[in-house]
């Protein structure tokens, strides 16, 4: 791991295997940041991304979640579990943008920390083991767009109903929180759509507001005092 006084690593280099701390918590050596909350990653997902995007109330057939930062796949598992628990007819669409996909064995080791999701994790495991980047189930259409989101999102031709902004900390991974990228997030959000993130950093809130979202700061999960929720007005300029 590089020391604080050394240059930042090139964000486009191949992914590193995670380090495992406090039992089975994966930490990115590139960004020195855990892939999910050290307290309770599943609870944080439910609080930040589900409640922050007013799920499950908004879920309908074809509802499209997009995500910056796939990580361990925890958000996908939790959202598909929510979809099934609510008995939503039809299929959830889930598109994720990830520059450094984890190896299947690391992803599955991380997911094993959440026994509530073990059935879904086992169901999806073969896709990760096959290095799949897109697959369909009767109730899920999944796509991973691999590469730097600063390029790949601009080329995407769809819009999301809800965004999970789940990159590493803005202080450690500023590339995923820049103003230009947040403009692309807004451009790829359906009217009336939303975004949520665990961070309440002032510059993130400002860039989302400048991009066209109505931004509020809300109570965060656990020891995080605040988080950010952003909503796109129903009437918006193209």
C-alpha positions in Angstrom: 0.0 0.0 0.0 1.4 3.4 -0.9 2.3 5.8 1.8 0.5 9.2 2.1 3.4 11.2 0.7 3.6 9.1 -2.5 1.7 9.9 -5.7 -1.9 8.6 -6.0 -2.2 5.4 -7.9 -3.3 5.5 -11.5 -7.1 4.8 -11.2 -7.0 3.0 -14.6 -4.5 0.3 -13.5 -5.9 -3.3 -13.1 -7.9 -4.0 -9.9 -6.1 -5.2 -6.8 -7.2 -8.1 -4.7 -8.9 -6.8 -1.5 -7.3 -7.0 1.9 -9.4 -8.6 4.6 -9.7 -6.9 7.9 -11.8 -7.4 11.1 -12.7 -10.9 10.1 -14.1 -10.8 6.6 -14.4 -7.1 5.7 -12.9 -6.5 2.3 -10.8 -3.3 2.0 -9.5 -1.9 -1.3 -5.7 -1.5 -1.1 -6.0 1.1 -3.9 -8.2 3.4 -2.0 -7.7 2.2 1.6 -11.4 2.1 2.1 -13.8 -0.8 3.0 -16.2 -2.0 0.4 -19.1 -1.7 2.8 -19.8 -0.4 6.3 -17.7 -2.0 9.1 -20.7 -1.8 11.3 -23.4 -3.5 9.1 -23.1 -3.3 5.4 -26.6 -4.7 4.7 -28.2 -2.2 7.1 -26.4 0.6 5.5 -27.6 -0.5 2.0 -31.1 -0.6 3.2 -31.0 2.7 5.0 -29.0 4.6 2.4 -29.9 3.3 -1.0 -33.4 1.7 -0.4 -34.9 4.2 2.0 -33.0 7.1 0.4 -34.6 6.3 -2.9 -38.0 5.6 -1.4 -37.9 1.9 -2.1 -39.9 -0.3 -2.1 -42.8 2.1 -2.5 -41.6 3.1 -6.1 -40.8 -0.4 -7.3 -42.8 -1.5 -10.4 -42.1 -3.8 -13.4 -39.1 -2.5 -15.3 -37.9 -0.1 -12.5 -34.3 0.7 -13.4 -31.6 1.0 -10.7 -28.2 2.3 -11.8 -25.1 2.2 -9.6 -21.7 3.8 -9.5 -19.5 1.2 -7.9 -20.5 -2.4 -7.9 -18.0 -3.6 -5.3 -19.0 -6.9 -3.7 -22.4 -6.9 -5.3 -24.1 -6.4 -1.9 -26.5 -3.7 -3.2 -27.6 -5.9 -6.1 -28.3 -8.8 -3.7 -30.1 -6.6 -1.2 -32.3 -5.0 -3.9 -33.2 -8.2 -5.5 -34.1 -9.6 -2.1 -36.3 -6.5 -1.5 -38.0 -7.0 -4.8 -38.8 -10.6 -4.1 -39.9 -9.9 -0.5 -42.4 -7.3 -1.8 -43.7 -9.7 -4.5 -43.2 -7.1 -7.3 -44.4 -8.6 -10.6 -42.1 -8.4 -13.6 -38.4 -7.7 -13.6 -36.0 -5.3 -11.9 -33.4 -3.7 -14.2 -30.0 -3.2 -12.5 -27.1 -1.5 -14.3 -23.8 -1.0 -12.5 -20.7 0.9 -13.5 -17.5 -0.6 -12.2 -13.9 0.2 -13.1 -12.3 -2.6 -11.0 -14.5 -5.7 -10.8 -13.6 -8.1 -7.9 -12.6 -11.6 -8.7 -15.5 -14.1 -8.2 -13.8 -15.7 -5.2 -13.4 -12.4 -3.4 -17.0 -11.3 -4.2 -18.4 -14.5 -2.9 -16.3 -14.4 0.2 -17.6 -10.9 0.9 -21.2 -11.9 0.3 -20.9 -14.8 2.7 -20.9 -12.2 5.6 -24.6 -11.7 5.0 -26.5 -15.0 5.7 -29.8 -13.3 5.0 -28.8 -13.1 1.4 -27.2 -16.5 1.1 -29.9 -18.0 -1.2 -29.6 -15.2 -3.7 -25.8 -15.1 -3.5 -25.8 -18.8 -4.3 -28.2 -18.3 -7.2 -26.0 -15.6 -8.8 -22.6 -17.2 -7.9 -22.3 -19.1 -11.3 -22.6 -15.8 -13.2 -19.6 -14.3 -11.3 -17.7 -17.5 -11.7 -18.3 -17.3 -15.5 -17.1 -13.6 -15.4 -20.5 -12.6 -16.8 -21.2 -8.9 -17.4 -24.9 -9.3 -18.3 -27.5 -11.9 -17.5 -31.3 -12.2 -17.1 -33.5 -14.0 -14.7 -37.3 -14.0 -14.7 -37.2 -11.1 -12.2 -33.9 -9.4 -13.0 -32.1 -7.9 -15.9 -28.5 -7.2 -14.9 -25.7 -5.4 -16.7 -22.2 -4.4 -15.6 -20.5 -1.8 -17.6 -16.9 -2.2 -17.0 -14.5 0.7 -17.2 -14.0 4.3 -16.0 -17.5 5.7 -15.5 -16.2 9.1 -16.6 -16.2 7.6 -20.1 -18.7 4.8 -20.0 -21.6 6.7 -18.5 -21.5 9.4 -21.1 -21.9 6.7 -23.8 -24.8 5.0 -22.0 -28.1 5.4 -23.9 -30.5 4.8 -21.0 -31.9 6.5 -17.9 -32.3 5.2 -14.4 -35.2 5.7 -12.0 -32.9 5.5 -9.0 -29.1 5.9 -8.6 -27.0 4.2 -5.9 -23.9 6.4 -5.7 -21.6 4.0 -3.9 -18.1 4.8 -4.9 -15.3 4.8 -2.3 -15.0 7.9 -0.1 -14.8 11.2 -2.1 -11.6 12.0 -0.2 -10.0 8.8 -1.4 -11.7 8.3 -4.8 -12.5 11.8 -6.1 -12.7 10.7 -9.7 -16.1 9.1 -9.0 -17.5 12.3 -7.5 -16.5 15.0 -9.9 -18.9 17.7 -11.3 -18.7 16.3 -14.9 -19.7 12.8 -13.8 -22.6 14.1 -11.6 -23.8 16.0 -14.7 -23.9 12.7 -16.5 -25.7 11.0 -13.6 -28.4 13.8 -13.9 -28.6 13.4 -17.6 -29.2 9.7 -17.2 -31.9 10.1 -14.6 -35.5 9.8 -15.6 -37.8 12.7 -14.7 -38.9 12.2 -11.1 -36.0 9.9 -10.5 -33.6 10.0 -7.6 -30.2 9.4 -6.3 -28.8 8.5 -2.8 -25.4 8.3 -1.3 -23.9 7.7 2.1 -21.7 10.8 1.8 -22.8 14.2 2.9 -19.7 16.0 1.6 -20.5 19.5 0.8 -18.9 19.5 -2.7 -20.9 16.3 -3.6 -24.2 18.0 -2.6 -23.2 21.1 -4.5 -22.3 19.2 -7.7 -25.6 17.3 -7.6 -27.5 20.5 -7.1 -25.6 22.2 -9.9 -26.5 19.2 -12.1 -30.2 19.7 -11.7 -31.2 17.7 -8.6 -33.1 18.9 -5.6 -30.7 17.9 -2.8 -31.4 17.3 0.8 -29.2 16.1 3.7 -30.7 13.3 5.8 -29.7 11.3 8.8 -27.1 8.7 7.9 -26.5 5.2 9.0 -24.8 4.2 12.2 -22.0 6.6 13.1 -22.5 8.6 9.9 -24.5 11.7 11.0 -25.7 12.6 7.5 -26.2 11.2 4.0 -27.4 12.8 0.8 -30.7 12.3 -1.1 -31.2 13.9 -4.5 -34.4 14.1 -6.6 -34.9 15.0 -10.2 -37.9 17.2 -10.8 -40.7 15.8 -12.9 -40.4 18.8 -15.3 -36.9 19.1 -16.5 -35.0 20.6 -19.4 -33.6 18.0 -21.8 
